Amino acid sequence: MDHVALVSHLTSRWPEHRIGRSLSRVSALMDLLGSPQDSAPVIQVAGTNGKGSTCIMIDSLLRAAGLRTGRFASPHLSDVTERICLDGEPISRERFHEVWKEVEPFVELVDEQQLDGIAMTFFEVITGMAYAAFADAPVDVAVVEVGLGGGWDATSVARPEVAVVTPIGADHTHILGERLAEIATEKAGIIKPGSTAVLAGQEPAAVQPLLSRAVEVGAVVRAEGPDFGLLERRPAVGGQVIRIQTLGGTVGDLFLPLHGAHMARNAALAVAAVESFLGGKALAPEIIEEGLAEVKAPARLELVRSSPAVVVDTAHNPQAARVTVEACREAYSFAPTIGVVAMMADKDTAGVLEIFAEVMDQVVITRAAGSPRALPVAELAQVAEEIWQAGAVHQAPTMADALDLATLLADAAGPAAGVLVAGSLIAAGEARDLLTG
């Protein structure tokens, strides 16, 4: 079976945006595989926004400290192999196929049981493959990004030594609940007995569920503000220079090759997570410096082309859109900005577009290929036309067409113009492939 056929075979299962609220199937698979999730200590990361970039930073810091890492991420930008990384790099397609062959017979055994009435979902299978790959490597530590929610997410079959919670906002409300407290309660499920909970600053409604869970299970809490945090930041070419509070005191003059205050805060969170993993031992400043400087986070306000400049970002909910708009203004100062936007049907389209309109002078509405959840162009454009002035909304049937049109509009607007692609991770990945491939 070639790679395309294997990916199609795996993704034909119950898709990851449909959730089977149970750990029964993935637990059964882990039992059959000999509990690979327990082969290395785990740092698990939940939250609404910033999970992926925080995991990338944690991974880089751990490697700078001399540890071999495994990192599980979701979803992927271009290829499913990106979800399972060893020492900072996606596993090869060859190894991906080998891991599937190793776990396939056991997946079939679990499928036959139809636990809770369904076969294993795609996300459960890929999670099992990740833990199996980490055990086979082996790795010293696994950095695991929650797919959706927390306590019942398939990644939670492991018991993390460190549970990291990035800022929580309203997303996936049809699954997690409408109220912030409900969402936080579910995400707090990753905090397990004996763990350390490393918490980013949160909206007031999200704080109590997290602290209550920590008290309930006897977890140690390290919180942004009293225990760690960002002290200062200034923009720099290709990123920013930051000063943070760590267990060892203040560490400054750290170059972070990512844009925006949110990324600077994520960096402080990542350092706190690694220090907690090391048993409360302060990281040496030179390790922090090396680890942050080596961070590579694709499609996070990433400049993928110049003349005209084209920046790609994964923002897909209002909370993420807000920080993207602010960071884009600071880092690029396009005049004007031409937007390219595609979104999923289950997102707060109006909320996101209203924020994008603050920086996007014109917008090209398109559709992300390859997702049944992608909102049709006409429907998204109808929402956009209620927000932008007449004549500022354009439509394109494909991402390739949208990029071509946006480039023409930017060229016509002058040398200071730029293009910002955002609205969904799938769209960001598609645009990035077209522009860099």
C-alpha positions in Angstrom: 0.0 0.0 0.0 1.5 3.3 -1.0 1.5 6.4 1.3 -1.6 8.1 -0.2 -3.6 4.8 0.0 -2.5 4.3 3.6 -3.5 7.8 4.6 -6.8 7.4 2.8 -7.4 4.0 4.6 -6.7 5.5 8.0 -8.7 8.7 7.5 -11.7 6.7 6.3 -12.3 5.8 9.9 -14.5 7.9 12.1 -12.9 11.4 11.6 -11.2 13.3 14.4 -13.8 16.1 14.4 -16.4 13.4 15.5 -15.5 12.4 19.1 -16.2 9.1 20.7 -16.2 10.2 24.4 -14.4 7.3 25.8 -10.9 6.0 26.5 -12.1 2.4 26.2 -10.9 1.7 22.7 -7.5 3.4 22.9 -7.0 1.8 26.4 -7.7 -1.6 24.9 -5.2 -1.0 22.1 -2.5 0.1 24.6 -3.1 -3.1 26.7 -2.6 -5.2 23.6 0.6 -3.3 22.6 2.1 -3.7 26.1 1.3 -0.2 27.4 3.7 1.9 25.2 2.2 5.1 26.7 4.1 4.2 29.9 7.5 3.7 28.3 8.6 7.3 28.8 7.4 10.2 31.0 4.9 12.4 29.3 4.3 16.2 29.2 0.8 16.7 28.0 -0.5 20.0 26.7 -4.2 21.1 26.5 -5.9 24.4 25.9 -7.7 26.3 23.1 -4.9 28.1 21.4 -1.2 27.8 21.4 -1.0 24.1 22.1 1.1 23.3 19.0 3.6 26.1 19.3 4.0 25.5 23.0 4.7 21.8 22.4 7.2 22.7 19.7 9.0 25.0 22.2 9.0 22.4 24.9 10.4 19.9 22.5 13.2 22.2 21.5 14.1 23.1 25.1 14.2 19.4 26.1 16.5 18.6 23.1 18.8 21.6 24.1 19.0 20.0 27.5 20.3 16.7 25.9 17.1 14.6 26.0 15.7 12.5 23.2 12.1 13.6 22.5 9.0 12.3 20.9 6.2 14.8 20.0 2.7 14.1 19.0 0.8 16.9 17.2 -2.6 17.3 15.6 -3.8 18.1 13.1 -1.1 18.2 10.5 -0.3 20.9 7.9 0.9 18.8 4.9 1.5 15.2 5.7 0.2 12.9 8.4 3.8 12.0 9.4 4.1 15.5 10.9 2.0 14.2 13.8 4.7 11.8 15.1 8.0 13.5 15.5 11.3 12.1 16.9 14.0 14.6 18.0 12.1 17.4 16.3 11.6 15.8 12.9 8.6 14.0 11.5 9.1 10.3 11.2 9.8 9.0 7.7 7.0 7.6 5.6 8.8 4.3 5.6 8.8 4.2 9.4 5.2 5.4 9.5 4.2 2.4 7.4 6.2 0.1 9.6 4.5 1.4 12.8 1.1 0.9 11.1 2.0 -2.7 10.2 3.0 -3.3 13.8 -0.2 -2.0 15.3 -2.7 -3.0 12.6 -3.5 -6.5 13.9 -4.2 -5.1 17.3 -6.4 -2.3 15.9 -8.4 -5.0 14.1 -8.9 -6.9 17.4 -10.2 -3.7 19.1 -12.4 -3.0 16.1 -14.0 -6.4 16.4 -15.1 -5.6 20.0 -17.1 -2.5 18.9 -16.5 -0.9 22.3 -19.2 1.7 23.0 -20.7 0.7 19.6 -17.9 2.0 17.3 -14.6 0.9 15.8 -11.5 2.8 16.6 -11.5 6.4 15.4 -8.7 7.8 13.2 -7.4 9.9 16.1 -7.4 7.0 18.4 -5.4 4.9 15.9 -2.8 7.7 15.2 -2.4 8.3 18.9 -1.7 4.6 19.4 0.8 4.7 16.6 2.6 7.7 18.2 2.9 6.0 21.6 4.2 2.8 19.9 6.7 4.8 17.9 8.0 6.6 21.0 8.4 3.3 22.8 10.3 1.7 19.9 12.6 4.7 19.5 12.9 4.9 22.5 12.5 8.5 23.7 13.4 10.0 27.0 10.3 12.1 27.1 7.1 12.4 25.1 5.5 15.8 24.5 1.8 15.2 23.7 -0.6 17.7 22.3 -4.3 17.0 23.2 -6.5 16.7 20.1 -9.7 18.0 21.5 -10.9 18.5 25.1 -8.8 16.9 27.8 -9.9 14.1 30.1 -11.5 11.9 27.4 -9.1 12.8 24.6 -7.3 9.7 23.3 -3.9 11.1 24.3 -5.1 11.0 28.0 -4.6 7.2 28.0 -1.1 8.3 29.4 -0.6 9.7 32.8 1.5 12.9 32.4 4.1 14.0 34.9 3.5 17.5 33.7 0.1 18.8 32.6 0.3 22.1 30.7 -2.8 24.2 30.0 -2.5 27.0 27.5 -5.1 29.9 27.4 -8.7 28.5 27.2 -11.3 30.1 25.0 -14.6 29.3 23.3 -14.0 26.7 20.5 -15.6 23.4 19.6 -18.5 24.6 21.8 -20.9 22.0 20.1 -18.7 19.3 21.8 -17.2 21.0 24.9 -20.0 23.2 25.9 -20.9 26.9 25.6 -19.6 28.2 28.9 -15.9 28.7 29.6 -16.2 26.9 32.9 -17.5 23.8 31.1 -14.7 23.9 28.6 -12.1 24.4 31.3 -13.5 21.5 33.4 -13.0 19.2 30.4 -9.5 20.4 29.7 -8.6 20.1 33.4 -9.0 16.4 33.0 -5.3 16.1 31.9 -4.2 17.0 35.5 -3.6 13.7 37.1 -2.6 12.6 40.7 1.0 13.3 41.4 1.5 15.6 38.4 2.5 19.2 38.2 0.0 21.5 36.5 1.6 24.4 34.6 -1.1 26.9 33.9 -1.0 29.8 31.5 -2.9 33.0 32.5 -6.6 32.3 32.0 -9.9 34.2 31.9 -11.5 34.3 35.4 -14.2 31.7 34.5 -11.6 29.1 33.5 -9.4 29.5 36.6 -11.6 27.8 39.3 -12.1 24.5 37.4 -8.4 24.2 36.8 -7.5 24.9 40.4 -10.3 22.7 41.7 -9.0 19.8 39.7 -5.5 20.3 40.9 -6.6 20.3 44.5 -8.8 17.3 43.9 -5.9 15.1 42.7 -3.2 16.6 44.8 -1.3 18.1 41.9 1.4 20.8 42.3 0.4 24.1 40.6 2.8 26.5 38.8 0.9 29.5 37.5 1.8 32.3 35.1 2.2 35.4 37.1 3.2 34.3 40.6 5.5 31.5 39.4 6.8 32.4 35.9 6.0 34.7 33.1 7.0 37.1 30.4 8.6 40.3 31.7 9.5 42.2 28.6 9.6 41.8 24.8 10.7 43.8 21.8 10.3 43.1 18.1 13.4 42.1 16.2 14.2 41.0 12.7 12.7 37.5 12.2 11.0 37.4 15.6 11.5 39.1 18.9 13.8 39.4 21.9 12.3 38.5 25.3 13.0 38.5 29.0 11.2 35.9 31.2 10.9 34.9 34.9 12.1 31.3 35.5 12.9 29.2 38.5 16.4 30.4 38.3 15.4 34.1 38.2 15.2 36.5 35.3 16.7 35.4 32.0 16.8 38.0 29.2 18.2 38.8 25.7 16.5 35.6 24.4 15.8 35.5 20.7 12.6 33.9 19.8 12.1 33.4 16.0 8.3 33.8 16.2 6.1 36.9 16.2 3.6 38.3 18.7 3.1 38.7 22.5 1.2 35.4 22.6 4.3 33.5 21.3 6.5 35.2 23.9 4.1 34.1 26.6 4.0 30.6 25.2 7.8 30.6 25.4 7.7 31.4 29.1 5.1 28.7 29.6 7.3 26.2 27.8 10.3 27.0 30.0 8.1 26.5 33.1 6.9 23.2 31.8 10.4 21.9 31.2 11.6 23.1 34.6 8.7 21.3 36.2 9.5 18.1 34.3 13.1 18.3 35.6 11.7 18.2 39.1 11.8 22.0 39.8 15.3 22.4 38.6 16.1 25.7 36.9 17.2 25.5 33.3 20.6 27.1 32.6 20.2 30.3 30.6 22.3 29.0 27.8 20.0 26.0 27.4 17.0 28.3 27.3 18.7 30.5 24.8 19.6 27.6 22.5 16.2 25.9 22.8 14.2 29.0 22.0 16.5 30.2 19.2 16.1 26.8 17.4 12.3 26.8 17.4 10.6 26.3 14.1 6.8 26.6 14.0 5.4 26.5 10.5 2.3 28.6 9.6 2.5 30.7 12.7 2.6 34.1 11.0 5.2 32.6 8.7 6.6 34.6 5.8 6.5 32.1 3.0 7.0 34.4 0.0 8.2 37.9 -0.8 7.4 40.4 -3.6 4.6 40.6 -2.6 5.0 39.3 0.9 2.7 36.4 1.8 2.2 35.4 5.4 0.4 32.2 6.5 -1.2 31.6 9.9 -3.5 29.0 11.5 -5.9 31.3 13.4 -9.4 29.8 13.2 -11.3 31.2 16.2 -11.8 34.7 17.7 -9.2 34.3 20.4 -6.5 33.2 17.9 -7.7 35.8 15.3 -7.2 38.6 17.8 -3.5 37.7 18.6 -2.8 37.1 14.9 -4.1 40.5 13.9 -2.1 42.2 16.6 1.1 40.3 15.8 0.7 40.9 12.1 0.4 44.6 12.6 3.5 44.6 14.7 5.7 42.3 12.6 4.7 43.2 9.1 2.9 46.6 8.9 1.4 45.8 5.5 -0.3 48.7 3.7 -2.7 47.5 2.6 -3.3 43.9 3.7 -5.0 41.5 1.4 -6.6 38.6 3.2 -7.1 35.1 2.0 -9.6 33.3 4.2 -11.1 29.8 4.3 -12.9 28.4 7.3 -14.6 25.3 8.6 -18.4 25.2 8.9 -18.4 24.6 12.7 -16.4 27.8 13.6 -17.5 31.2 14.7 -17.2 32.7 11.2 -18.6 36.1 11.9 -16.6 36.5 15.0 -13.4 35.6 13.2 -14.1 37.7 10.1 -14.9 40.8 12.2 -11.5 40.6 13.7 -9.7 39.9 10.5 -11.5 43.0 9.0 -9.5 45.2 11.4 -6.4 44.5 9.4 -7.5 43.0 6.0 -8.4 45.9 3.7 -9.7 43.5 1.1 -10.4 39.7 1.4 -10.4 36.8 -1.0 -12.8 34.1 0.2 -12.0 30.6 -0.8 -12.5 27.0 0.4 -9.9 24.6 1.9 -9.7 21.4 -0.2 -9.8 18.0 1.4 -12.2 18.6 4.3 -15.9 17.8 4.4 -16.2 20.5 7.1 -15.0 23.3 4.8 -17.5 26.1 4.4 -18.6 26.7 0.8 -17.2 29.9 -0.7 -20.6 31.5 -1.3 -21.7 30.9 2.3 -18.5 32.4 3.8 -18.6 35.3 1.3 -22.1 36.1 2.3 -21.0 36.5 5.9 -17.9 38.6 4.8 -20.1 40.9 2.7 -21.9 41.9 5.9 -18.6 43.0 7.5 -16.4 44.5 4.7 -17.4 47.5 2.6 -18.9 47.0 -0.9 -16.3 45.8 -3.4 -13.8 44.6 -0.8 -14.9 41.0 -0.8 -13.7 38.7 -3.6 -14.4 35.0 -4.2 -12.1 32.2 -5.6 -13.1 28.6 -6.0 -9.7 27.1 -4.9 -6.8 28.1 -2.7 -4.5 28.3 -5.8 -7.0 30.7 -7.5 -7.3 32.8 -4.2 -3.5 33.1 -3.9 -3.2 34.2 -7.5 -5.9 36.9 -7.1 -4.6 38.1 -3.8 -1.1 38.4 -5.3 -2.5 40.5 -8.2 -4.3 42.8 -5.8 -1.2 43.2 -3.6 1.0 43.9 -6.7 -1.5 46.6 -7.8 -1.6 48.2 -4.4 2.1 48.9 -4.2 5.3 47.6 -2.6 4.1 48.0 1.0 1.2 45.6 0.4 1.1 42.1 1.7 -1.1 39.0 1.8 -2.3 37.3 5.0 -3.7 33.7 4.7 -5.7 32.5 7.7 -9.0 31.0 8.9 -8.1 27.3 9.3 -5.2 25.0 9.8 -6.1 23.0 6.8 -6.2 26.2 4.7 -2.8 27.3 6.1 -1.3 24.0 5.2 -2.7 24.0 1.7 -1.5 27.5 1.1 1.9 26.8 2.5 2.3 23.7 0.2 1.4 25.8 -2.8 3.7 28.6 -2.0 6.8 26.6 -0.8 6.4 23.4 -2.9 
